[in-house]
Amino acid sequence: MSRPSASLKEYKALFPYLAKYKKQYIFGLICLIIVDAAQIVIPQFIRIVIDMVSSGDFELKQIIIISLFMVGTMALVSAGRFLWRYFINGSSRRIEARLREDLFNHLQKLSWDFYQKNKIGDLMARSINDLHAVRMSIGIGLVAFFDFVFMSTAILIIIFVQDASSAAVSIIPLPLVTLLILIFGSKVGVKFRAAQENYSRMSDNAQETFSGISVIKSFVKEWWFIKKFADSNDDYRKANMDLVRLFGFFFPFITFLSGLTILIMLAIGGVRVINGLMTPGSLVAMFRYLGMLIWPLMGAGFMVNMIQRGAVSLGRVNEILKTEPSIRNKITTEDTEEHGGEDFCNLPCDDSNVTAIEICDLSFSYSDVSVLENINLKIERGQWLGIMGKTGSGKSTLIKTLTRTIDPPAGSVKIFGFDVRDWKLEHLRSMFAVSTQDSYLFSDTIANNITYGICSNFITPRRQDAKIIIDEEIQSNKNSVSPCLCVNNLDKIIAFASLNKDLDIFQHGKETLVGERGLTLSGGQKQRVAIARAAIMDSEILILDDSFSAVDNETEQKILENLWNERKGKTTIIVSHRVSTLKYCDNIVVLEKGKVLEYGSPQRLINEGGFYNRMAAFQRLEDN
């Protein structure tokens, strides 16, 4: 992604969130102002007591009464400080949580090409670290701003009213403080952006390393990734040290200038007290007020820092939120995506005359590279289609156009007679169950991985009886889950995918946790879990995209036989390079360089003596 600028305009995106919690913010700010006002009153109590004591004309009762007022004021400060933290900081955390949810939801809508261009580590950094900076800017940053405006203004008014000549000289260093704050703010945004980008790179290195740890170990390349992470970690440290050096100069210098004002007041005020132009109590009160000015001035530095950080981070988050999915529902007359696309979910699926899939002159390119060229196919409802071809021939791309994982040209792909671009995405994709070639599994139990497609509360580790749950789900979803596979419980679908013998070797059987991406399972086991996950959906169209590549021939034939017996009348597409896998198909299409090289029944392709026939002969020889 490009580097967003640290513009305060980014905060416009937070207005809807702030509006939702405006009452909490208003009440919190009122409490903050009360706290500041109470703190400003305390030096006046001290002034009165010191003047009374220095004059010698006082009673102990008067001191006690003033002390009780001071205790009450401090109690008010404590209560008010708790309340503004509860309402302001609490609201900022709620906004952070809502913003993170909205960001996650938006990421779910973005199309595959977005994830091709952006790394997971960077997206994680924006979802966690950047949102933390946003929360700080609308929490403590806002508090620092109000403290700076209210306290510094009120204190300056009081000291000028109390002794204008002394105040005018003692605040001479303050304009320099203001100048430093402005310079500091401009530099913080640049350095913080660099730190965040280095954090994203470091996160991406870590994520990539952990995801590919088995490959790294097999090639004994741990040293290389350790060095790579150390370099990115060092870059992140250096970027943060630049910030630390900036803070290391700024805050001590602000403290020095603030202390200088007290020194000036001591020199001038002391002379005025000696000459009888100022009371001792007023001088002590002036010291307290000038000391209290340190926090608003320091707070101004914090404010600039956090607002700049928040603007940079919010810009990085807004960049994602402003990204439109390249594949979305067709916009209707209501001109809203919620109403976009047509509702074809109640198709007459019992009509065997309906053409399941029709592809007309389909051509597709990635950038300038042609992948599919003039593909024409027709798959009647209930037919089985096999797809074969060399690596890079366009098999997976063809499959992706059916579910609009990639967008085909208008009118080139039709499902049950309707252009895929006219379908609502959720309804179109609900017609398919796909077992992809990468066999991705979630970090959950085998049972939950198989049943998540038909269970409404997927990934709930506390579910103890998957069999009962699956029975309940099927009974409660009879309209959406057809029982034609005779899958009345989880055990049958496990046997259907020839997983029952494998599960016997696991201590917890089907409740075994598979680890991230199915790390604890073999390649064949992962593929069979993915096949079971797709088959249990009993969808109108089942796609097995090279799903048997890691499965032995005997197990493969058992699964195919089960599919053949149970999916009669259901459209099925099998992508494979094995002739034995495609023997149940009514027709087979052979692709080469994105074009249809051969098409017809298995026997016809054998008789034609082309690519399919050569592959069949080679595999027979290999088997022998």
Phi, psi and omega per residue, in radians:
M1 nan 2.733 3.090
S2 -1.296 2.861 -3.114
R3 -1.507 1.958 3.137
P4 -1.235 2.554 3.126
S5 -1.372 2.698 -3.126
A6 -1.536 1.101 -3.128
S7 -1.630 2.434 3.109
L8 -1.160 -0.249 3.093
K9 -1.101 -0.355 3.129
E10 -1.049 -0.479 -3.089
Y11 -1.213 -0.190 3.068
K12 -1.039 -0.543 -3.131
A13 -1.138 -0.335 -3.121
L14 -1.568 -0.146 -3.075
F15 -0.975 -0.791 3.116
P16 -1.068 -0.624 3.133
Y17 -1.247 -0.738 3.124
L18 -1.144 -0.615 3.135
A19 -1.098 -0.612 -3.122
K20 -1.147 -0.544 -3.098
Y21 -1.979 0.475 -3.082
K22 -1.113 -0.631 3.136
K23 -1.108 -0.753 3.128
Q24 -1.124 -0.718 3.136
Y25 -1.154 -0.747 -3.131
I26 -1.098 -0.788 3.138
F27 -1.146 -0.701 3.112
G28 -1.110 -0.705 3.135
L29 -1.198 -0.619 3.063
I30 -1.083 -0.769 3.106
C31 -1.102 -0.675 3.127
L32 -1.108 -0.753 3.133
I33 -1.146 -0.680 3.087
I34 -1.083 -0.747 3.109
V35 -1.065 -0.811 -3.136
D36 -1.097 -0.749 -3.137
A37 -1.114 -0.713 3.134
A38 -1.126 -0.686 3.125
Q39 -1.149 -0.610 3.140
I40 -1.218 -0.470 -3.129
V41 -1.286 -0.554 -3.024
I42 -0.993 -0.795 3.095
P43 -1.009 -0.496 3.104
Q44 -1.183 -0.654 3.047
F45 -1.065 -0.774 3.136
I46 -1.092 -0.729 3.132
R47 -1.036 -0.792 -3.108
I48 -1.109 -0.788 -3.102
V49 -1.122 -0.798 -3.107
I50 -1.125 -0.725 3.117
D51 -1.126 -0.664 3.109
M52 -1.134 -0.778 -3.109
V53 -1.182 -0.731 -3.106
S54 -1.186 -0.498 3.124
S55 -1.370 -0.380 -3.132
G56 1.404 -0.047 -3.098
D57 -1.859 1.458 -3.123
F58 -2.702 2.834 3.059
E59 -2.085 2.612 -3.131
L60 -1.052 -0.577 3.136
K61 -1.038 -0.678 -3.125
Q62 -1.152 -0.710 3.121
I63 -1.110 -0.730 -3.115
I64 -1.124 -0.744 -3.135
I65 -1.079 -0.793 3.134
I66 -1.124 -0.662 3.119
S67 -1.102 -0.701 3.104
L68 -1.128 -0.665 3.072
F69 -1.084 -0.706 3.126
M70 -1.124 -0.728 3.109
V71 -1.096 -0.754 3.107
G72 -1.097 -0.696 3.116
T73 -1.118 -0.735 3.122
M74 -1.152 -0.607 3.064
A75 -1.119 -0.697 3.089
L76 -1.114 -0.701 3.108
V77 -1.082 -0.766 -3.118
S78 -1.111 -0.805 3.139
A79 -1.115 -0.782 -3.141
G80 -1.115 -0.651 3.136
R81 -1.154 -0.693 3.066
F82 -1.085 -0.776 -3.062
L83 -1.175 -0.747 -3.117
W84 -1.205 -0.556 3.071
R85 -1.176 -0.693 -3.140
Y86 -1.123 -0.827 -3.055
F87 -1.380 -0.770 -3.082
I88 -1.363 -0.942 3.136
N89 -1.141 -0.658 3.104
G90 -1.103 -0.745 3.129
S91 -1.157 -0.676 3.133
S92 -1.115 -0.632 3.103
R93 -1.243 -0.626 3.086
R94 -1.154 -0.691 3.099
I95 -1.129 -0.726 3.098
E96 -1.025 -0.758 -3.132
A97 -1.130 -0.759 3.132
R98 -1.161 -0.703 3.131
L99 -1.128 -0.680 3.113
R100 -1.162 -0.689 3.088
E101 -1.118 -0.768 3.129
D102 -1.122 -0.676 3.105
L103 -1.126 -0.758 3.129
F104 -1.116 -0.761 3.121
N105 -1.082 -0.699 3.135
H106 -1.172 -0.669 3.094
L107 -1.085 -0.545 3.095
Q108 -1.158 -0.497 -3.091
K109 -1.460 -0.370 -3.050
L110 -1.227 2.598 -3.013
S111 -1.438 2.997 -3.044
W112 -1.033 -0.587 -3.070
D113 -1.149 -0.489 3.084
F114 -1.076 -0.754 -3.103
Y115 -1.345 -0.291 3.017
Q116 -1.248 -0.515 -3.050
K117 -1.670 -0.350 -3.033
N118 -2.111 2.413 -3.093
K119 -1.491 2.583 -3.076
I120 -1.108 -0.704 -3.133
G121 -1.032 -0.699 3.127
D122 -1.164 -0.721 3.123
L123 -1.134 -0.655 3.096
M124 -1.148 -0.713 3.126
A125 -1.087 -0.707 3.128
R126 -1.199 -0.596 -3.100
S127 -1.329 -0.376 -3.062
I128 -2.029 -1.162 -3.012
N129 -1.156 -0.768 -3.121
D130 -1.186 -0.677 3.127
L131 -1.200 -0.511 3.026
H132 -1.088 -0.750 3.118
A133 -1.135 -0.640 3.100
V134 -1.124 -0.759 3.134
R135 -1.082 -0.698 3.111
M136 -1.116 -0.640 -3.096
S137 -1.211 -0.602 -3.125
I138 -1.669 0.083 3.065
G139 -1.970 -1.606 -3.129
I140 -1.105 -0.586 3.102
G141 -1.064 -0.737 3.104
L142 -1.147 -0.706 3.112
V143 -1.079 -0.785 3.136
A144 -1.077 -0.651 3.125
F145 -1.117 -0.836 -3.120
F146 -1.186 -0.644 3.067
D147 -1.065 -0.760 -3.131
F148 -1.103 -0.827 -3.082
V149 -1.222 -0.900 -3.009
F150 -1.300 -0.902 -3.039
M151 -1.187 -0.789 -3.116
S152 -1.124 -0.698 3.113
T153 -1.130 -0.833 -3.107
A154 -1.117 -0.731 -3.116
I155 -1.157 -0.748 3.126
L156 -1.088 -0.699 3.108
I157 -1.103 -0.786 -3.088
I158 -1.120 -0.815 -3.076
I159 -1.212 -0.512 3.081
F160 -1.279 -0.647 3.091
V161 -1.166 -0.662 -3.074
Q162 -1.258 -0.777 3.104
D163 -2.789 1.644 -3.003
A164 -1.135 -0.716 -3.064
S165 -1.151 -0.761 3.118
S166 -1.156 -0.735 -3.120
A167 -1.108 -0.700 -3.082
A168 -1.083 -0.655 -3.128
V169 -1.374 -0.683 -3.025
S170 -1.228 -0.408 -3.097
I171 -1.648 0.206 3.130
I172 -0.969 -0.664 3.140
P173 -1.216 -0.273 -3.009
L174 -1.129 -0.672 3.077
P175 -1.005 -0.587 3.080
L176 -1.146 -0.603 3.076
V177 -1.091 -0.773 3.128
T178 -1.056 -0.750 3.123
L179 -1.093 -0.739 3.122
L180 -1.085 -0.682 -3.138
I181 -1.083 -0.756 -3.133
L182 -1.118 -0.768 3.124
I183 -1.143 -0.734 -3.137
F184 -1.041 -0.777 -3.107
G185 -1.072 -0.718 -3.116
S186 -1.162 -0.588 -3.108
K187 -1.408 -0.542 -3.113
V188 -1.085 -0.765 -3.105
G189 -1.014 -0.770 -3.128
V190 -1.136 -0.830 -3.079
K191 -1.231 -0.620 3.128
F192 -1.217 -0.655 3.086
R193 -1.036 -0.760 3.111
A194 -1.082 -0.704 3.131
A195 -1.122 -0.750 -3.128
Q196 -1.145 -0.699 3.131
E197 -1.170 -0.643 3.061
N198 -1.175 -0.620 3.071
Y199 -1.114 -0.710 3.106
S200 -1.077 -0.759 3.134
R201 -1.137 -0.703 3.114
M202 -1.121 -0.747 3.119
S203 -1.086 -0.707 -3.132
D204 -1.164 -0.683 3.086
N205 -1.070 -0.759 -3.135
A206 -1.136 -0.794 -3.129
Q207 -1.086 -0.753 -3.137
E208 -1.137 -0.680 -3.141
T209 -1.149 -0.819 -3.106
F210 -1.171 -0.645 -3.133
S211 -1.173 -0.607 -3.094
G212 -1.863 0.494 -3.032
I213 -1.074 -0.616 -3.133
S214 -1.168 -0.677 3.105
V215 -1.194 -0.725 3.133
I216 -1.035 -0.788 -3.126
K217 -1.188 -0.656 -3.107
S218 -1.160 -0.502 3.110
F219 -1.711 0.065 3.140
V220 0.916 0.844 -3.119
K221 -1.920 0.410 3.136
E222 -1.005 -0.685 -3.092
W223 -1.052 -0.642 -3.108
W224 -1.189 -0.754 -3.123
F225 -1.298 -0.523 3.026
I226 -1.100 -0.771 3.112
K227 -1.133 -0.735 -3.130
K228 -1.089 -0.761 3.118
F229 -1.196 -0.681 3.132
A230 -1.073 -0.687 3.119
D231 -1.131 -0.797 3.137
S232 -1.182 -0.630 3.089
N233 -1.140 -0.671 3.127
D234 -1.190 -0.683 3.078
D235 -1.080 -0.715 3.116
Y236 -1.137 -0.701 3.106
R237 -1.096 -0.773 -3.123
K238 -1.112 -0.720 3.129
A239 -1.110 -0.680 3.112
N240 -1.273 -0.573 3.093
M241 -1.159 -0.557 3.034
D242 -1.056 -0.718 3.086
L243 -1.162 -0.747 -3.124
V244 -1.068 -0.740 3.122
R245 -1.099 -0.662 3.114
L246 -1.130 -0.798 3.094
F247 -1.153 -0.660 -3.121
G248 -1.069 -0.510 3.062
F249 -1.487 -0.758 -2.966
F250 -1.150 -0.967 -3.001
F251 -1.177 -0.757 3.058
P252 -1.081 -0.621 -3.137
F253 -1.205 -0.655 3.057
I254 -1.088 -0.750 3.117
T255 -1.078 -0.710 3.117
F256 -1.079 -0.798 -3.131
L257 -1.144 -0.643 3.113
S258 -1.165 -0.723 3.087
G259 -1.141 -0.527 3.106
L260 -1.106 -0.639 3.108
T261 -1.107 -0.656 3.110
I262 -1.172 -0.684 3.115
L263 -1.092 -0.748 3.109
I264 -1.099 -0.751 3.139
M265 -1.121 -0.659 3.122
L266 -1.073 -0.738 -3.114
A267 -1.205 -0.855 -3.076
I268 -1.308 -0.799 -3.101
G269 -1.140 -0.659 3.121
G270 -1.057 -0.750 3.103
V271 -1.084 -0.742 -3.102
R272 -1.177 -0.609 3.096
V273 -1.169 -0.738 3.118
I274 -1.067 -0.683 -3.125
N275 -1.451 0.024 3.102
G276 1.354 0.263 3.136
L277 -1.583 -0.129 -3.136
M278 -2.611 2.433 3.117
T279 -1.389 2.693 3.095
P280 -1.022 -0.664 3.122
G281 -1.087 -0.701 3.131
S282 -1.130 -0.656 3.130
L283 -1.143 -0.774 3.121
V284 -1.110 -0.709 3.104
A285 -1.085 -0.701 3.116
M286 -1.097 -0.687 3.079
F287 -1.047 -0.791 -3.137
R288 -1.082 -0.755 -3.110
Y289 -1.148 -0.743 3.116
L290 -1.157 -0.606 3.057
G291 -1.157 -0.647 3.106
M292 -1.210 -0.378 3.109
L293 -1.201 -0.366 -3.108
I294 -1.056 -0.776 -3.099
W295 -1.125 -0.852 3.105
P296 -1.001 -0.663 3.120
L297 -1.206 -0.758 3.043
M298 -1.111 -0.700 3.114
G299 -1.074 -0.574 3.081
A300 -1.096 -0.688 3.071
G301 -1.118 -0.786 3.069
F302 -1.037 -0.744 -3.101
M303 -1.059 -0.870 -3.141
V304 -1.062 -0.744 3.140
N305 -1.043 -0.911 -3.053
M306 -1.229 -0.643 3.116
I307 -1.168 -0.707 3.091
Q308 -1.145 -0.779 3.091
R309 -1.052 -0.802 -3.136
G310 -1.078 -0.682 3.133
A311 -1.134 -0.748 3.104
V312 -1.087 -0.854 -3.098
S313 -1.156 -0.725 3.128
L314 -1.142 -0.599 3.060
G315 -1.087 -0.692 3.113
R316 -1.169 -0.658 3.109
V317 -1.259 -0.768 -3.134
N318 -1.086 -0.526 3.127
E319 -1.051 -0.662 3.083
I320 -1.268 -0.798 -3.083
L321 -1.107 -0.479 3.127
K322 -1.468 -0.188 3.137
T323 -1.288 2.141 3.129
E324 -1.555 2.439 3.069
P325 -1.115 2.395 -3.140
S326 -1.265 -0.369 3.106
I327 -2.096 2.073 -3.131
R328 -2.617 3.031 -3.126
N329 -1.117 2.595 3.068
K330 -1.127 2.289 -3.127
I331 -1.356 2.219 -3.137
T332 -1.715 -2.956 -3.088
T333 -1.119 -0.416 3.083
E334 -1.242 -0.279 3.074
D335 1.043 0.585 3.050
T336 -2.313 2.516 -3.107
E337 -1.186 -0.491 -3.141
E338 -1.065 -0.525 3.126
H339 -1.797 0.108 -3.068
G340 -1.292 2.700 3.112
G341 1.388 2.805 -3.127
E342 -1.703 2.620 3.140
D343 -1.647 1.703 3.125
F344 -1.885 0.377 -3.009
C345 -1.247 -0.273 -3.134
N346 -1.850 0.815 3.126
L347 -1.195 2.660 3.068
P348 -1.303 1.310 -3.014
C349 -1.221 -0.213 3.085
D350 -1.431 -0.053 3.125
D351 -1.497 1.854 -3.091
S352 -1.261 -0.196 -3.137
N353 -1.439 -0.163 3.141
V354 -1.295 2.251 3.078
T355 -1.269 2.162 -3.077
A356 -1.215 -0.912 -3.076
I357 -2.356 2.293 3.077
E358 -2.311 2.138 -3.135
I359 -2.025 2.135 -3.048
C360 -2.159 1.997 3.053
D361 0.862 0.837 -3.114
L362 -1.400 2.131 3.016
S363 -2.253 2.460 -3.102
F364 -2.585 2.511 -3.140
S365 -2.369 2.488 2.935
Y366 -1.655 1.924 -3.021
S367 1.007 -2.013 -3.121
D368 -1.832 0.123 -3.097
V369 -1.718 2.043 3.139
S370 -1.299 2.263 -3.107
V371 -1.963 -0.713 3.082
L372 -2.185 2.495 -3.079
E373 -2.492 1.980 3.047
N374 0.919 0.936 3.099
I375 -1.455 2.271 3.076
N376 -2.289 2.073 -3.133
L377 -2.543 2.650 3.025
K378 -2.418 2.177 -3.134
I379 -2.066 1.964 3.123
E380 -1.292 2.756 -3.118
R381 -1.088 2.280 3.130
G382 1.620 -0.182 3.129
Q383 -1.363 2.696 3.032
W384 -1.879 2.261 3.126
L385 -2.053 2.313 3.037
G386 -1.828 2.475 3.116
I387 -2.150 2.201 -3.123
M388 -2.290 2.667 3.089
G389 2.960 2.859 3.114
K390 -1.213 2.896 3.061
T391 -1.033 2.279 3.138
G392 1.475 0.206 -3.123
S393 -1.443 -0.169 3.084
G394 1.840 0.226 -3.085
K395 -1.074 -0.945 -3.091
S396 -1.156 -0.609 3.105
T397 -1.106 -0.729 3.108
L398 -1.038 -0.741 3.128
I399 -1.109 -0.714 -3.099
K400 -1.139 -0.493 3.118
T401 -1.199 -0.470 -3.101
L402 -1.172 -0.691 -3.115
T403 -1.715 0.130 -3.100
R404 1.010 0.584 2.919
T405 -1.160 -0.607 2.867
I406 -2.119 2.666 -3.007
D407 -1.607 1.995 3.071
P408 -1.367 2.822 3.058
P409 -1.030 2.631 -3.110
A410 -1.018 2.341 3.074
G411 1.415 -0.038 -3.070
S412 -1.535 -0.396 -3.137
V413 -2.301 2.185 3.128
K414 -2.167 2.421 3.068
I415 -2.042 2.089 -3.081
F416 0.904 0.687 3.030
G417 1.529 -0.027 -3.103
F418 -2.080 2.424 3.112
D419 -1.013 2.344 -3.121
V420 -1.069 -0.427 -3.132
R421 -1.336 -0.239 3.102
D422 -1.609 -0.276 3.122
W423 -1.269 2.621 2.846
K424 -1.190 2.367 -3.047
L425 -0.993 -0.758 -3.090
E426 -1.150 -0.597 3.131
H427 -1.329 -0.686 3.105
L428 -1.053 -0.886 -3.056
R429 -1.248 -0.396 3.080
S430 -1.247 -0.266 3.079
M431 -1.343 -0.255 -3.054
F432 -1.984 2.605 2.846
A433 -2.205 2.182 -3.004
V434 -2.142 2.265 2.966
S435 -1.865 1.825 -3.034
T436 -1.388 2.868 -3.059
Q437 -1.239 -0.358 3.137
D438 -1.507 -0.172 3.066
S439 0.875 0.901 -3.093
Y440 -1.176 2.277 3.062
L441 -2.095 2.601 3.112
F442 -1.493 2.746 3.133
S443 -1.355 1.359 -3.082
D444 -2.683 -2.967 3.134
T445 -1.303 2.817 3.065
I446 -1.073 -0.710 -3.133
A447 -1.055 -0.820 -3.117
N448 -1.199 -0.575 3.090
N449 -1.150 -0.619 3.131
I450 -1.294 -0.689 -2.961
T451 -1.710 0.012 -3.001
Y452 -1.113 -0.457 -3.112
G453 -1.175 -0.482 -3.122
I454 -1.966 -0.066 3.121
C455 -1.744 2.292 -3.055
S456 -1.264 -0.478 -3.107
N457 -1.979 1.093 -3.133
F458 -1.147 2.672 3.133
I459 1.015 1.175 3.035
T460 -2.267 1.628 -3.032
P461 -1.014 -0.321 -3.092
R462 -1.398 -0.093 3.134
R463 -1.240 2.017 -3.009
Q464 -1.557 -0.524 -3.040
D465 -2.168 1.606 -3.100
A466 -1.134 -0.564 -3.127
K467 -1.108 -0.800 3.129
I468 -1.115 -0.759 -3.126
I469 -1.058 -0.793 -3.092
I470 -1.152 -0.664 3.055
D471 -1.039 -0.816 -3.129
E472 -1.096 -0.718 -3.119
E473 -1.125 -0.742 -3.131
I474 -1.164 -0.708 3.130
Q475 -1.137 -0.615 -3.105
S476 -1.497 -0.128 -3.120
N477 -2.228 0.730 -3.083
K478 -1.077 -0.518 -3.118
N479 -1.302 -0.478 -3.073
S480 -1.827 -0.318 -3.133
V481 -2.106 1.862 -3.115
S482 -1.295 2.457 -3.131
P483 -1.558 0.298 -3.008
C484 -1.180 -0.338 3.071
L485 -1.395 -0.032 -3.089
C486 1.003 0.573 3.125
V487 -1.638 1.540 -3.139
N488 -1.564 -0.247 3.087
N489 -2.720 3.044 -3.035
L490 -1.176 -0.592 -3.090
D491 -1.065 -0.630 -3.097
K492 -1.232 -0.674 3.129
I493 -1.240 -0.517 3.068
I494 -1.149 -0.751 3.071
A495 -1.163 -0.642 3.121
F496 -0.992 -0.685 -3.114
A497 -1.662 0.252 3.125
S498 0.947 0.742 3.127
L499 -1.782 -0.176 -2.992
N500 -1.111 -0.683 3.129
K501 -1.191 -0.635 3.129
D502 -1.149 -0.679 -3.077
L503 -1.216 -0.387 3.130
D504 -1.130 -0.460 -3.116
I505 -1.459 -0.196 3.105
F506 -1.553 2.434 -3.082
Q507 -1.073 -0.668 -3.096
H508 -1.832 0.218 3.069
G509 1.009 -2.277 -3.103
K510 -1.274 -0.200 3.082
E511 -1.601 0.215 3.124
T512 -1.242 2.321 3.053
L513 -1.325 2.298 -3.037
V514 -1.570 -0.125 -3.113
G515 1.352 3.030 -3.105
E516 -1.114 2.254 -3.124
R517 1.002 0.448 3.123
G518 1.233 0.618 -3.019
L519 -1.050 -0.547 -3.059
T520 -1.447 -0.107 -3.125
L521 -1.789 2.699 3.043
S522 -1.330 2.973 -3.136
G523 -1.065 -0.734 3.130
G524 -1.165 -0.684 3.119
Q525 -1.134 -0.736 3.107
K526 -1.065 -0.736 -3.127
Q527 -1.135 -0.665 -3.130
R528 -1.251 -0.618 3.026
V529 -1.081 -0.743 3.129
A530 -1.139 -0.657 3.097
I531 -1.137 -0.763 3.103
A532 -1.082 -0.700 3.123
R533 -1.067 -0.677 3.122
A534 -1.342 -0.718 -3.064
A535 -1.171 -0.616 -3.087
I536 -1.163 -0.359 3.100
M537 -1.188 -0.473 -3.118
D538 0.837 0.858 -3.077
S539 -1.372 2.950 3.117
E540 -1.082 -0.639 -3.115
I541 -2.268 2.136 3.093
L542 -1.860 2.284 3.112
I543 -2.111 2.149 3.059
L544 -1.976 1.775 -3.044
D545 -1.645 1.637 -3.138
D546 0.927 0.793 -3.014
S547 -1.499 -0.055 -3.117
F548 -1.998 0.222 -3.033
S549 -1.104 -0.498 -3.121
A550 -1.883 0.196 -3.120
V551 -1.807 2.391 3.138
D552 -1.191 2.785 -3.022
N553 -1.057 -0.733 -3.093
E554 -1.124 -0.801 3.122
T555 -1.152 -0.691 3.117
E556 -1.021 -0.783 -3.108
Q557 -1.151 -0.606 3.088
K558 -1.124 -0.776 -3.134
I559 -1.144 -0.748 -3.138
L560 -1.118 -0.667 3.112
E561 -1.124 -0.721 3.076
N562 -1.077 -0.756 3.118
L563 -1.084 -0.765 -3.101
W564 -1.100 -0.696 -3.115
N565 -1.268 -0.552 -2.994
E566 -1.773 -0.307 -3.075
R567 -1.907 0.527 3.053
K568 -1.167 2.317 -3.102
G569 1.493 0.022 3.108
K570 -2.027 2.309 -3.121
T571 -1.196 2.314 -3.109
T572 -2.375 2.363 3.098
I573 -2.130 2.209 -3.132
I574 -2.109 2.155 3.073
V575 -1.813 2.163 -3.120
S576 -2.834 2.762 3.019
H577 -1.745 -0.033 3.127
R578 -1.627 2.270 3.074
V579 -1.165 -0.642 -3.121
S580 -1.119 -0.505 3.130
T581 -1.259 -0.491 -3.014
L582 -1.712 0.110 -3.011
K583 -1.180 -0.381 3.129
Y584 -1.463 -0.130 -3.024
C585 -1.306 2.490 3.067
D586 -1.221 -0.728 3.132
N587 -2.408 2.709 3.121
I588 -2.290 2.357 3.047
V589 -1.958 2.270 3.106
V590 -1.854 2.145 -3.126
L591 -1.813 2.521 3.028
E592 -2.547 2.071 -3.123
K593 0.939 0.697 3.065
G594 1.420 0.084 -3.134
K595 -2.050 2.719 3.079
V596 -1.359 1.969 -3.141
L597 -1.537 -0.731 3.133
E598 -2.499 2.636 3.090
Y599 -2.684 2.353 3.099
G600 2.706 -3.040 3.121
S601 -1.242 2.798 3.131
P602 -0.975 -0.745 -3.129
Q603 -1.146 -0.699 3.124
R604 -1.079 -0.750 -3.133
L605 -1.190 -0.576 3.054
I606 -1.102 -0.777 -3.102
N607 -1.160 -0.529 -3.108
E608 -1.285 -0.338 3.054
G609 1.232 0.479 -3.118
G610 -1.654 -2.573 -3.077
F611 -1.027 -0.801 -3.111
Y612 -1.058 -0.742 3.140
N613 -1.122 -0.707 3.128
R614 -1.140 -0.707 3.101
M615 -1.129 -0.673 3.123
A616 -1.132 -0.743 3.136
A617 -1.156 -0.731 -3.135
F618 -1.119 -0.743 -3.112
Q619 -1.251 -0.550 3.033
R620 -1.118 -0.734 3.110
L621 -1.114 -0.707 3.135
E622 -1.123 -0.722 3.133
D623 -1.148 -0.714 3.132
N624 -1.150 nan nan
